[in-house]
Amino acid sequence: MSARIVSQDEWTKARLALLAKEKALTRQRDELARERRALPWVKIEKPYVFDGPTGKETLADLFEGRSQLAVYHFMLGPEWEEGCPSCSMLADSVEGMRVHLQQRDTTFVAVSRAPRAKIEAFQKRMGWTFKWVSSFGSDFNHDFKVSFAPEDVAKGQVEYNYAVGAFPAGEAPGMSIFAKDGTSEVYHTYSSYARGLEHLLGAYGVLDLTPKGRDEDGLPFTMAWVRHHDRYAAPAKIAAR
């Protein structure tokens, strides 16, 4: 890694130029958030039922008395023995976030197609305490475009992230937002997939501030370096000072 070495005055000038762009991006992000909040809602008509820690629960039950529900579609299929490493990296970021979300009338829940027993085993191994339910046997994952029929995967005709194309697996990540309007009805307000989830990855936010950035050039695919937090061989070496 090489860098151009300059005086403090030159650095400040360059930093101020970048700061102007950062502020413009922040304003654009604020406006985008306003437009996202203004999206129309779709009423949920299907009676989805999930297998949770205390038994069967409806989608409305998952709100736990709040008016907003954030569902993370965690990649853990019925035949899988452990969850997706990238989803697990995101879960590490979310684990400590829930109490803050609850203060803003929002409940966080993870949903996977794996049976409840597999979810419990993997969650215990990872040490997470957020609520995680199974949608096994329901249409929920398929309806929200995060689980795919084997024949569609084989044909390269998977509908994901609002487009149809090839996808390498039968499960995909996503985040779906639901709301209640003061009645017993539940509405779908938003879903995001693929790189639309990157802002939930706390580690990426820090890495993007560093000179090396995410340092993923030359990898077979982005996030190829990511492991479950108990599977890194050893602490990464410290560069010589």
BANUDREN-43356 format. One record per residue: x, y, z of N, C-alpha, C in turn; residue number from 1. Coordinates in steps of 0.1 Angstrom, whole numbers, plus 5000, padded with zeros to 4 digits. Layout:
# BANUDREN-43356
[r [X,Y,Z],[X,Y,Z],[X,Y,Z],NUM] ...
***
This chain:
# BANUDREN-43356
[r [5008,4988,5000],[5000,5000,5000],[5009,5012,5000],1] [r [5007,5021,4990],[5014,5033,4989],[5005,5045,4990],2] [r [5010,5056,4995],[5002,5068,4996],[5010,5081,4993],3] [r [5004,5091,4988],[5010,5104,4985],[5012,5111,4999],4] [r [5024,5115,5002],[5026,5121,5015],[5027,5137,5013],5] [r [5019,5144,5020],[5018,5158,5018],[5019,5166,5032],6] [r [5019,5179,5031],[5019,5187,5043],[5005,5187,5049],7] [r [5004,5192,5062],[4991,5192,5068],[4981,5201,5061],8] [r [4986,5213,5056],[4977,5222,5048],[4972,5215,5036],9] [r [4980,5208,5028],[4976,5201,5016],[4965,5191,5020],10] [r [4968,5183,5031],[4958,5173,5035],[4945,5179,5038],11] [r [4945,5190,5046],[4933,5197,5050],[4925,5201,5037],12] [r [4932,5207,5027],[4925,5211,5015],[4918,5199,5008],13] [r [4925,5188,5007],[4920,5176,5001],[4908,5171,5009],14] [r [4909,5171,5022],[4899,5166,5031],[4886,5174,5030],15] [r [4888,5188,5029],[4876,5196,5028],[4869,5194,5014],16] [r [4876,5191,5004],[4870,5188,4991],[4862,5175,4992],17] [r [4867,5165,4999],[4860,5153,5000],[4848,5155,5010],18] [r [4849,5163,5020],[4839,5166,5029],[4826,5172,5022],19] [r [4829,5180,5012],[4818,5186,5005],[4810,5175,4998],20] [r [4817,5165,4992],[4810,5154,4986],[4803,5145,4996],21] [r [4809,5143,5007],[4803,5135,5018],[4790,5142,5023],22] [r [4790,5155,5024],[4778,5162,5029],[4767,5161,5018],23] [r [4771,5162,5005],[4761,5161,4995],[4754,5147,4995],24] [r [4763,5137,4997],[4757,5123,4997],[4748,5121,5009],25] [r [4751,5128,5021],[4743,5127,5032],[4729,5133,5029],26] [r [4729,5144,5023],[4716,5151,5019],[4708,5142,5010],27] [r [4715,5136,5000],[4708,5127,4991],[4703,5115,4998],28] [r [4710,5110,5008],[4706,5098,5016],[4693,5102,5024],29] [r [4693,5114,5030],[4682,5119,5037],[4669,5120,5028],30] [r [4671,5125,5016],[4660,5126,5007],[4655,5112,5003],31] [r [4664,5103,5001],[4660,5089,4997],[4652,5083,5008],32] [r [4656,5085,5021],[4649,5079,5032],[4635,5085,5033],33] [r [4633,5098,5030],[4620,5103,5030],[4611,5097,5019],34] [r [4617,5095,5007],[4610,5088,4996],[4606,5074,5000],35] [r [4615,5067,5007],[4613,5053,5011],[4601,5053,5021],36] [r [4601,5062,5030],[4590,5063,5040],[4577,5066,5034],37] [r [4577,5072,5022],[4565,5076,5015],[4559,5065,5005],38] [r [4566,5054,5004],[4562,5043,4996],[4548,5039,5000],39] [r [4539,5034,4991],[4526,5029,4994],[4528,5015,5001],40] [r [4517,5011,5008],[4518,4998,5016],[4509,4988,5008],41] [r [4512,4975,5011],[4505,4964,5006],[4499,4956,5018],42] [r [4487,4953,5018],[4480,4946,5029],[4484,4931,5027],43] [r [4488,4925,5038],[4492,4911,5039],[4479,4903,5040],44] [r [4477,4894,5030],[4464,4887,5030],[4466,4872,5035],45] [r [4478,4867,5033],[4480,4853,5037],[4482,4851,5052],46] [r [4477,4841,5058],[4479,4838,5072],[4492,4831,5075],47] [r [4503,4838,5074],[4516,4832,5076],[4517,4828,5091],48] [r [4523,4816,5093],[4525,4811,5107],[4539,4806,5108],49] [r [4546,4810,5119],[4560,4807,5121],[4562,4798,5133],50] [r [4573,4791,5134],[4576,4783,5146],[4586,4791,5154],51] [r [4582,4796,5165],[4591,4805,5173],[4595,4798,5186],52] [r [4603,4805,5194],[4608,4799,5207],[4597,4794,5216],53] [r [4585,4800,5215],[4575,4795,5224],[4563,4788,5217],54] [r [4565,4785,5204],[4554,4778,5197],[4551,4786,5184],55] [r [4539,4783,5179],[4534,4789,5167],[4530,4804,5169],56] [r [4535,4812,5159],[4532,4826,5159],[4528,4831,5145],57] [r [4519,4840,5145],[4515,4847,5132],[4524,4858,5130],58] [r [4524,4864,5117],[4532,4875,5114],[4528,4887,5124],59] [r [4515,4889,5127],[4511,4899,5136],[4517,4897,5150],60] [r [4519,4885,5154],[4524,4882,5167],[4539,4886,5168],61] [r [4546,4886,5157],[4560,4889,5157],[4563,4904,5161],62] [r [4553,4912,5159],[4555,4926,5162],[4557,4928,5177],63] [r [4552,4919,5186],[4554,4920,5200],[4549,4933,5206],64] [r [4537,4938,5201],[4531,4950,5206],[4535,4963,5200],65] [r [4545,4962,5191],[4550,4975,5185],[4543,4976,5171],66] [r [4545,4988,5165],[4538,4991,5152],[4547,4988,5140],67] [r [4560,4985,5142],[4569,4983,5131],[4576,4970,5133],68] [r [4578,4962,5122],[4586,4950,5123],[4596,4949,5112],69] [r [4609,4947,5116],[4620,4945,5106],[4623,4930,5106],70] [r [4621,4924,5094],[4624,4910,5093],[4637,4908,5084],71] [r [4647,4901,5090],[4659,4898,5082],[4657,4884,5077],72] [r [4658,4882,5064],[4657,4869,5058],[4671,4863,5058],73] [r [4673,4855,5068],[4686,4849,5071],[4687,4836,5063],74] [r [4698,4835,5055],[4700,4823,5047],[4704,4811,5055],75] [r [4694,4802,5058],[4696,4790,5065],[4685,4780,5060],76] [r [4688,4772,5050],[4678,4764,5043],[4675,4751,5051],77] [r [4664,4744,5048],[4660,4732,5055],[4671,4722,5056],78] [r [4679,4720,5046],[4690,4710,5046],[4703,4715,5051],79] [r [4704,4728,5054],[4717,4733,5059],[4720,4730,5073],80] [r [4732,4729,5077],[4736,4727,5091],[4741,4739,5098],81] [r [4744,4750,5090],[4748,4763,5096],[4744,4774,5086],82] [r [4743,4786,5092],[4738,4797,5084],[4749,4803,5075],83] [r [4745,4811,5066],[4754,4818,5057],[4764,4827,5064],84] [r [4777,4827,5061],[4786,4835,5068],[4784,4850,5067],85] [r [4779,4854,5055],[4777,4869,5053],[4765,4873,5061],86] [r [4754,4865,5062],[4742,4868,5070],[4747,4868,5085],87] [r [4756,4859,5088],[4761,4859,5102],[4769,4871,5106],88] [r [4776,4876,5096],[4783,4889,5099],[4773,4900,5101],89] [r [4763,4900,5094],[4752,4910,5096],[4746,4908,5110],90] [r [4743,4896,5113],[4737,4893,5126],[4746,4898,5138],91] [r [4759,4897,5136],[4768,4901,5147],[4766,4916,5149],92] [r [4763,4924,5138],[4761,4938,5139],[4747,4941,5146],93] [r [4737,4933,5142],[4723,4935,5147],[4722,4932,5162],94] [r [4729,4922,5167],[4727,4917,5180],[4725,4928,5191],95] [r [4734,4938,5191],[4733,4948,5201],[4724,4960,5197],96] [r [4718,4959,5185],[4710,4970,5180],[4696,4970,5185],97] [r [4691,4958,5189],[4677,4956,5191],[4671,4965,5201],98] [r [4678,4967,5212],[4672,4975,5223],[4670,4990,5218],99] [r [4678,4994,5209],[4677,5008,5204],[4665,5008,5194],100] [r [4664,4998,5186],[4652,4997,5177],[4639,4997,5184],101] [r [4639,4990,5195],[4627,4989,5203],[4622,5003,5209],102] [r [4632,5012,5211],[4629,5025,5216],[4622,5034,5205],103] [r [4624,5029,5193],[4617,5036,5182],[4606,5028,5176],104] [r [4599,5020,5185],[4587,5013,5181],[4589,5002,5170],105] [r [4601,4996,5170],[4604,4986,5160],[4610,4973,5166],106] [r [4604,4962,5161],[4609,4949,5166],[4617,4943,5154],107] [r [4628,4937,5158],[4637,4929,5149],[4635,4914,5151],108] [r [4633,4907,5139],[4632,4893,5140],[4639,4887,5127],109] [r [4646,4876,5129],[4652,4869,5118],[4643,4857,5114],110] [r [4642,4854,5101],[4633,4843,5096],[4642,4835,5087],111] [r [4641,4822,5089],[4647,4812,5080],[4638,4800,5077],112] [r [4641,4793,5066],[4633,4782,5063],[4637,4769,5070],113] [r [4649,4769,5076],[4653,4757,5084],[4643,4754,5095],114] [r [4642,4742,5099],[4633,4738,5110],[4639,4745,5123],115] [r [4630,4747,5133],[4633,4754,5145],[4646,4748,5152],116] [r [4647,4734,5152],[4658,4728,5159],[4671,4732,5153],117] [r [4672,4733,5140],[4685,4737,5134],[4688,4752,5137],118] [r [4678,4760,5137],[4680,4774,5140],[4685,4776,5155],119] [r [4679,4769,5164],[4683,4769,5178],[4697,4765,5180],120] [r [4701,4754,5173],[4715,4749,5174],[4725,4759,5169],121] [r [4722,4765,5158],[4732,4774,5152],[4732,4787,5160],122] [r [4721,4792,5164],[4720,4804,5172],[4727,4803,5186],123] [r [4726,4791,5192],[4733,4789,5204],[4748,4789,5202],124] [r [4753,4783,5191],[4767,4783,5188],[4772,4797,5186],125] [r [4764,4805,5179],[4769,4819,5176],[4767,4828,5188],126] [r [4759,4824,5198],[4758,4833,5210],[4748,4845,5208],127] [r [4740,4844,5198],[4730,4855,5195],[4718,4853,5204],128] [r [4711,4864,5207],[4699,4863,5215],[4687,4869,5208],129] [r [4688,4875,5196],[4677,4881,5189],[4667,4870,5186],130] [r [4654,4874,5184],[4644,4864,5181],[4646,4859,5166],131] [r [4645,4846,5165],[4647,4839,5152],[4637,4828,5150],132] [r [4628,4829,5140],[4617,4820,5138],[4619,4812,5125],133] [r [4612,4801,5125],[4613,4792,5113],[4600,4794,5104],134] [r [4602,4796,5091],[4591,4797,5082],[4589,4783,5075],135] [r [4595,4773,5080],[4594,4760,5074],[4580,4755,5071],136] [r [4577,4752,5058],[4564,4747,5055],[4554,4758,5050],137] [r [4559,4771,5051],[4550,4782,5046],[4555,4788,5034],138] [r [4548,4797,5028],[4551,4803,5015],[4559,4816,5018],139] [r [4562,4819,5030],[4567,4833,5034],[4580,4836,5026],140] [r [4590,4827,5027],[4602,4830,5020],[4601,4831,5005],141] [r [4593,4823,4999],[4591,4823,4985],[4583,4836,4981],142] [r [4573,4839,4988],[4565,4851,4985],[4574,4864,4986],143] [r [4584,4864,4995],[4592,4876,4996],[4605,4875,4989],144] [r [4606,4865,4979],[4616,4863,4969],[4630,4861,4975],145] [r [4631,4853,4986],[4644,4850,4992],[4646,4835,4992],146] [r [4637,4827,4987],[4639,4812,4986],[4633,4808,4972],147] [r [4640,4799,4965],[4638,4796,4951],[4636,4781,4949],148] [r [4627,4778,4939],[4626,4764,4935],[4638,4759,4929],149] [r [4642,4746,4931],[4654,4741,4925],[4654,4742,4910],150] [r [4643,4740,4904],[4642,4740,4889],[4645,4754,4884],151] [r [4641,4765,4891],[4644,4778,4887],[4659,4782,4889],152] [r [4665,4777,4900],[4679,4778,4901],[4687,4772,4890],153] [r [4683,4759,4887],[4689,4752,4876],[4688,4759,4862],154] [r [4677,4765,4860],[4675,4772,4847],[4680,4786,4847],155] [r [4685,4791,4858],[4690,4805,4859],[4679,4815,4858],156] [r [4667,4811,4862],[4655,4819,4861],[4650,4822,4875],157] [r [4658,4828,4884],[4654,4832,4897],[4650,4846,4898],158] [r [4639,4849,4905],[4634,4863,4907],[4640,4867,4920],159] [r [4649,4877,4919],[4656,4882,4931],[4660,4896,4929],160] [r [4658,4905,4939],[4661,4919,4938],[4654,4926,4926],161] [r [4642,4922,4924],[4633,4928,4914],[4638,4926,4900],162] [r [4645,4915,4898],[4649,4911,4884],[4649,4896,4883],163] [r [4650,4890,4871],[4650,4876,4869],[4664,4873,4863],164] [r [4671,4863,4869],[4684,4859,4864],[4689,4847,4871],165] [r [4702,4845,4870],[4709,4834,4876],[4712,4837,4891],166] [r [4711,4827,4900],[4715,4829,4914],[4721,4816,4918],167] [r [4732,4816,4926],[4740,4804,4929],[4734,4795,4939],168] [r [4723,4799,4946],[4718,4791,4957],[4703,4791,4958],169] [r [4697,4783,4966],[4682,4783,4967],[4677,4792,4978],170] [r [4687,4799,4985],[4683,4809,4995],[4691,4821,4993],171] [r [4685,4833,4996],[4691,4846,4994],[4688,4855,5006],172] [r [4696,4865,5008],[4694,4874,5019],[4684,4885,5016],173] [r [4678,4891,5026],[4670,4903,5023],[4665,4908,5036],174] [r [4659,4920,5036],[4653,4927,5047],[4639,4931,5043],175] [r [4629,4928,5050],[4615,4932,5047],[4609,4940,5059],176] [r [4602,4950,5056],[4597,4959,5067],[4581,4958,5066],177] [r [4575,4956,5078],[4561,4955,5079],[4556,4965,5089],178] [r [4543,4969,5088],[4538,4979,5097],[4523,4976,5100],179] [r [4519,4981,5112],[4505,4980,5116],[4499,4995,5116],180] [r [4486,4996,5113],[4481,5009,5113],[4471,5012,5124],181] [r [4472,5005,5135],[4463,5007,5146],[4452,4997,5146],182] [r [4451,4989,5136],[4441,4978,5135],[4448,4965,5136],183] [r [4441,4954,5134],[4448,4941,5134],[4455,4938,5121],184] [r [4454,4947,5111],[4459,4944,5098],[4474,4946,5098],185] [r [4481,4938,5089],[4496,4940,5088],[4499,4943,5073],186] [r [4508,4952,5071],[4511,4957,5058],[4526,4956,5055],187] [r [4529,4953,5042],[4543,4952,5038],[4547,4966,5032],188] [r [4557,4972,5037],[4561,4986,5033],[4573,4987,5025],189] [r [4582,4977,5026],[4596,4978,5020],[4603,4965,5020],190] [r [4611,4962,5010],[4620,4951,5010],[4633,4955,5003],191] [r [4644,4950,5008],[4657,4953,5001],[4665,4940,5001],192] [r [4674,4939,4991],[4681,4927,4988],[4696,4931,4984],193] [r [4704,4920,4983],[4718,4921,4978],[4725,4933,4984],194] [r [4731,4942,4976],[4739,4953,4981],[4731,4963,4989],195] [r [4717,4963,4987],[4709,4971,4995],[4709,4969,5010],196] [r [4716,4958,5014],[4718,4954,5028],[4731,4959,5034],197] [r [4740,4964,5026],[4753,4967,5030],[4754,4977,5042],198] [r [4744,4986,5043],[4745,4996,5053],[4742,4989,5067],199] [r [4738,4977,5067],[4736,4969,5080],[4748,4962,5085],200] [r [4759,4962,5076],[4771,4956,5080],[4781,4966,5086],201] [r [4781,4965,5100],[4789,4975,5107],[4804,4975,5103],202] [r [4809,4963,5101],[4823,4961,5098],[4827,4968,5085],203] [r [4818,4967,5075],[4820,4974,5062],[4821,4989,5064],204] [r [4812,4995,5073],[4812,5009,5075],[4825,5014,5081],205] [r [4832,5006,5089],[4845,5010,5095],[4855,5008,5084],206] [r [4855,4997,5077],[4865,4994,5067],[4865,5004,5056],207] [r [4853,5010,5052],[4852,5020,5042],[4859,5033,5045],208] [r [4863,5035,5058],[4870,5047,5062],[4885,5045,5062],209] [r [4890,5033,5060],[4904,5030,5060],[4911,5031,5047],210] [r [4924,5033,5046],[4931,5033,5033],[4929,5020,5025],211] [r [4929,5009,5031],[4927,4996,5024],[4913,4994,5020],212] [r [4904,5000,5026],[4889,4998,5024],[4886,4983,5027],213] [r [4877,4978,5019],[4873,4964,5021],[4883,4954,5016],214] [r [4893,4958,5008],[4904,4950,5004],[4899,4937,4998],215] [r [4890,4937,4989],[4884,4925,4983],[4888,4923,4969],216] [r [4896,4932,4963],[4900,4930,4949],[4908,4917,4948],217] [r [4905,4909,4938],[4912,4897,4936],[4906,4884,4942],218] [r [4896,4887,4951],[4889,4875,4957],[4879,4869,4947],219] [r [4876,4856,4949],[4866,4850,4939],[4853,4857,4939],220] [r [4849,4863,4950],[4837,4871,4951],[4838,4880,4963],221] [r [4830,4891,4963],[4831,4900,4975],[4826,4892,4987],222] [r [4832,4894,4998],[4829,4888,5011],[4834,4873,5011],223] [r [4842,4869,5002],[4848,4856,5002],[4857,4854,5014],224] [r [4861,4865,5020],[4870,4864,5032],[4862,4862,5045],225] [r [4849,4864,5045],[4841,4864,5057],[4839,4850,5062],226] [r [4840,4848,5075],[4838,4835,5082],[4828,4837,5093],227] [r [4822,4827,5098],[4815,4828,5111],[4825,4832,5121],228] [r [4820,4840,5131],[4830,4846,5140],[4838,4836,5149],229] [r [4834,4824,5149],[4841,4813,5156],[4850,4805,5147],230] [r [4851,4809,5134],[4858,4801,5124],[4870,4808,5119],231] [r [4873,4820,5123],[4886,4826,5119],[4897,4818,5126],232] [r [4907,4815,5118],[4918,4806,5123],[4925,4812,5135],233] [r [4928,4825,5134],[4935,4832,5145],[4934,4847,5142],234] [r [4937,4855,5152],[4936,4870,5150],[4945,4873,5138],235] [r [4941,4882,5130],[4949,4886,5118],[4962,4892,5123],236] [r [4972,4890,5115],[4986,4895,5119],[4986,4910,5120],237] [r [4994,4915,5129],[4996,4930,5130],[5007,4934,5121],238] [r [5005,4944,5113],[5015,4949,5104],[5027,4954,5112],239] [r [5039,4953,5107],[5051,4958,5114],[5050,4973,5115],240] [r [5054,4978,5127],[5054,4992,5129],[5067,4998,5124],241] 
***
